[in-house]
Amino acid sequence: MHRVFLPIALLGSLLALWQPDLFAWARGYIAWLLGLIMFGMGMTLTGRDFAAVVRMPVVVAAGLAAQFVFMPFAAFALAAIFGFDTALLVGMVLVGSSPGGTASNVIAYLAGANVALSVTLTACATLLAPLVTPALVQLYAGAVVEVPLWPMVASVARIVLLPVLFGVILRRVFGRGLDPLLRIFPWVAMFAIVFVIAIIMALNRRVVLDFPLLLMLAVCLHNLLGLVAGYLTGRLLRVGEGERRALAIEVGMQNSGLAVALATQFFAPLSALPGALFSLWHNVSGILLANWWRQRAEPGSAASSG
């Protein structure tokens, strides 16, 4: 499966750029597709996985620190290095100040990372974001932005927490009886995430085809720096490979959809461009990384899932 994942994702993306109407109609189903994947991931987890995460509060705290300390600073530094104007600087900082996105949990599953840790970090970062994100935007961009607390909490509960919890409960009730379903689930997850990426490509077709080179380079570097920072955090903490992968993915993949929404609501339209490009790129880089990791030996951590 892992050998065909990337070619199918690239084919879907190219098809979306050529015929966007084939995918743009499904924009309202992105949350449902992610929820389906999270439900399937929940069936691969047990209560012991989350208990193991509870026993590593330092790892969770370090992941959140990398998320909210390193990523906004890296965004600000890259915007300054590339000489971006105020609108683009605000957009970069918005991306860096956002919590991890729900797609990060999907990529964590596909990469053989510790999914329980990934879900925990996503939930904690999202709950902190209404307080932390405006403060970081104010600090780095000198702008005041109001983050919608309850819509964000409801979103992460609907897309991440409830489907995962339902999947864990179902696995607890039916046990090995779910094994036939779990054997086909990786294929379901693969086609679902490819479809989500194609939808995003279709919706942002003009942005992709215009391809602002310097901004795209800054966005790619921002994502790469986050992935490296997260992985190195895991190495410094001497945790298992599964936890290192989860930290890398959680720090490197942002809730760029939130950044786009905030930019559109509070700032100039140009401020939404970094978030739109990040949304496209971090899914592509996430698939590339998951594909590469999966071709290597599976992580040895007992808490790893996938």
C-alpha positions in Angstrom: 0.0 0.0 0.0 2.8 2.4 1.0 4.4 2.1 -2.5 1.2 3.3 -4.3 0.2 5.9 -1.7 2.3 8.8 -3.1 1.6 8.1 -6.8 -2.1 8.0 -6.1 -1.9 11.2 -4.1 0.0 13.0 -6.9 -2.5 11.7 -9.5 -5.4 12.9 -7.4 -3.8 16.3 -7.0 -3.1 16.7 -10.7 -6.6 15.6 -11.6 -8.0 18.2 -9.1 -5.9 21.0 -10.8 -7.1 19.9 -14.3 -10.8 19.3 -13.4 -11.4 21.1 -10.1 -15.2 20.6 -10.3 -14.7 16.9 -9.8 -13.6 17.6 -6.2 -14.6 21.1 -5.2 -18.3 20.1 -4.6 -17.1 17.9 -1.7 -15.7 20.7 0.4 -18.4 20.3 3.0 -17.4 16.6 3.5 -13.8 17.2 4.6 -14.7 17.1 8.3 -16.7 13.9 7.7 -13.9 12.2 5.9 -11.4 13.1 8.6 -13.9 11.9 11.3 -14.2 8.6 9.5 -10.4 8.2 9.5 -10.2 9.2 13.2 -12.9 6.6 14.0 -10.8 3.9 12.2 -7.7 5.0 14.1 -9.7 4.8 17.3 -10.3 1.1 16.6 -6.6 0.5 16.4 -6.1 2.1 19.9 -6.7 0.8 23.4 -7.0 2.4 26.8 -3.4 1.3 27.5 -2.2 3.6 24.6 -3.7 6.7 26.2 -2.6 5.6 29.7 0.9 5.5 28.4 0.6 9.1 27.1 -0.7 10.2 30.5 2.5 8.8 32.0 4.6 11.1 29.8 3.5 14.6 30.7 6.9 16.0 30.0 6.7 14.8 26.4 3.3 16.4 25.9 4.5 19.7 27.5 7.6 19.7 25.3 5.5 19.1 22.2 3.2 22.0 23.1 6.2 24.2 23.7 7.7 23.4 20.3 4.3 24.0 18.8 3.7 27.4 20.3 7.2 28.7 20.9 9.3 27.5 18.0 6.7 27.6 15.1 5.6 31.3 15.5 9.2 32.4 15.9 10.3 30.5 12.8 7.4 32.1 10.9 8.4 35.6 12.0 12.1 34.9 11.2 11.4 33.5 7.7 9.1 36.4 6.9 11.8 38.8 8.0 14.5 37.0 6.0 12.5 37.0 2.8 11.5 40.6 3.3 7.7 40.0 3.2 5.4 43.0 3.6 3.1 43.3 6.6 0.2 41.4 5.1 2.3 38.3 4.4 4.1 38.6 7.7 0.8 38.5 9.5 -0.2 35.5 7.4 3.0 33.6 8.2 2.7 34.4 11.9 -1.0 33.2 11.9 0.1 29.8 10.5 2.9 29.5 13.1 0.6 30.5 16.0 -2.1 28.0 15.1 -2.5 24.6 16.8 -1.8 21.3 15.1 -4.4 20.4 12.5 -6.6 17.3 12.6 -4.9 16.0 9.4 -1.8 15.5 11.5 -3.5 12.6 13.3 -4.1 11.0 10.0 -0.5 11.4 8.9 0.6 10.1 12.3 -1.4 6.9 11.7 -0.1 6.4 8.2 3.5 7.1 9.4 3.3 4.4 12.2 3.7 7.1 14.8 2.2 7.1 18.3 -1.4 8.0 17.4 -2.5 8.4 21.0 0.2 11.0 21.6 -0.7 12.8 18.3 -4.4 13.0 19.3 -3.6 14.2 22.8 -1.3 17.0 21.4 -3.9 18.1 18.9 -6.6 18.3 21.5 -4.4 20.1 24.1 -3.0 22.6 21.5 -6.5 23.3 20.2 -7.9 24.0 23.7 -4.9 26.3 24.4 -5.1 28.1 21.0 -8.0 30.6 21.9 -5.7 32.1 24.5 -2.2 31.5 23.0 -2.8 32.2 19.3 -4.0 35.9 19.8 -1.2 36.6 22.2 1.4 35.2 19.7 0.0 37.2 16.8 0.0 40.3 19.0 3.6 39.6 20.0 5.1 39.0 16.5 2.8 40.9 14.2 1.5 43.7 16.4 -2.0 42.7 15.5 -5.0 41.7 17.7 -7.0 38.7 16.6 -10.0 37.1 18.3 -10.0 33.3 18.1 -13.4 31.6 18.3 -13.1 29.4 21.4 -16.2 27.2 21.3 -16.4 26.7 17.6 -12.8 25.4 17.8 -13.5 23.2 20.8 -16.6 21.8 19.1 -14.6 21.2 15.9 -11.9 19.2 17.5 -14.4 17.2 19.6 -16.5 16.4 16.5 -13.6 15.6 14.1 -11.0 14.1 16.5 -12.1 13.2 20.1 -15.5 11.7 19.6 -14.7 9.5 16.6 -11.5 8.2 18.3 -13.4 7.5 21.6 -16.2 5.7 19.7 -13.6 3.6 17.9 -11.8 2.7 21.1 -15.1 1.7 22.7 -16.0 -0.4 19.7 -12.7 -2.2 19.8 -13.1 -2.8 23.6 -16.5 -4.3 23.0 -15.8 -6.5 19.9 -12.1 -7.1 20.3 -10.6 -9.4 17.7 -14.0 -9.5 15.9 -13.0 -6.2 14.3 -9.8 -7.6 12.7 -11.3 -8.1 9.2 -12.3 -4.5 9.2 -8.9 -3.3 10.4 -7.2 -5.2 7.6 -8.9 -3.0 5.0 -8.9 0.2 7.0 -5.4 1.4 5.8 -6.8 1.4 2.3 -9.9 3.3 3.3 -7.6 5.8 5.1 -5.3 6.2 2.1 -8.1 7.0 -0.4 -9.9 9.3 2.1 -6.8 11.4 2.7 -6.1 11.5 -1.0 -9.6 12.7 -1.6 -9.2 15.4 1.1 -6.0 16.6 -0.6 -7.7 16.7 -4.0 -10.5 18.8 -2.5 -8.0 21.3 -1.1 -6.1 21.4 -4.4 -9.4 22.1 -6.3 -10.5 24.8 -3.9 -7.0 26.5 -4.1 -6.4 25.9 -7.8 -5.6 29.5 -8.6 -3.2 29.9 -5.7 -1.3 26.7 -6.8 -1.1 27.6 -10.5 0.0 31.2 -9.7 2.8 29.6 -7.6 4.3 32.6 -5.7 7.8 31.2 -5.6 9.4 33.0 -2.6 6.3 32.6 -0.5 6.1 28.9 -1.4 9.7 28.5 -0.5 9.1 30.2 2.9 6.1 27.9 3.6 8.0 24.8 2.7 10.9 25.8 4.9 8.5 26.6 7.8 7.0 23.1 7.5 10.4 21.4 7.3 11.8 23.3 10.3 8.7 22.3 12.3 9.1 18.6 11.4 12.8 18.7 12.3 12.2 20.6 15.5 9.5 18.1 16.6 11.7 15.1 15.9 14.8 16.6 17.6 12.6 17.3 20.6 11.8 13.6 20.8 15.5 12.8 20.5 16.4 15.2 23.3 13.8 13.6 25.5 15.1 10.1 24.5 11.6 8.7 23.7 10.8 6.0 21.3 10.7 6.3 17.5 6.9 6.3 17.5 6.8 9.3 19.9 9.5 11.1 17.8 7.4 10.7 14.7 4.3 12.0 16.5 6.1 15.0 17.8 7.6 15.8 14.4 4.2 15.6 12.7 2.3 17.6 15.4 4.9 20.4 15.4 5.3 20.5 11.6 1.6 20.3 10.6 -0.5 23.3 11.5 -4.2 24.0 11.5 -3.7 26.2 8.5 -7.5 26.3 7.9 -7.8 28.3 11.1 -5.1 30.6 9.9 -6.9 31.2 6.6 -10.2 31.8 8.4 -8.7 34.3 10.8 -6.7 36.1 8.1 -9.9 36.4 6.0 -11.9 37.7 8.9 -9.5 40.1 10.5 -6.8 41.1 7.9 -6.1 41.8 4.3 -7.0 39.0 1.8 -3.2 38.6 1.1 -2.7 37.4 4.7 -4.7 34.3 3.9 -2.2 33.2 1.2 0.5 31.6 3.5 -2.2 29.5 5.2 -3.7 28.3 1.9 -0.2 27.3 0.6 0.7 25.7 3.9 -2.5 23.7 3.8 -1.6 22.3 0.4 2.1 21.7 1.1 2.0 20.1 4.6 -0.3 17.3 3.4 2.1 16.6 0.5 5.1 16.6 2.8 3.2 14.6 5.4 2.5 11.9 2.8 6.1 11.9 1.6 7.4 11.6 5.2 4.9 8.9 6.1 5.7 6.9 3.0 9.5 7.1 3.7 9.0 6.2 7.4 6.8 3.2 6.5 9.5 1.9 4.2 11.9 1.8 7.1 11.7 -0.6 10.1 8.6 -0.1 12.2 9.1 2.0 15.4 10.1 -0.1 18.4 8.1 1.9 21.0 5.5 -0.1 22.9 3.2 2.9 22.8 3.3 3.3 19.1 0.3 2.5 17.0 -0.4 2.0 13.3 
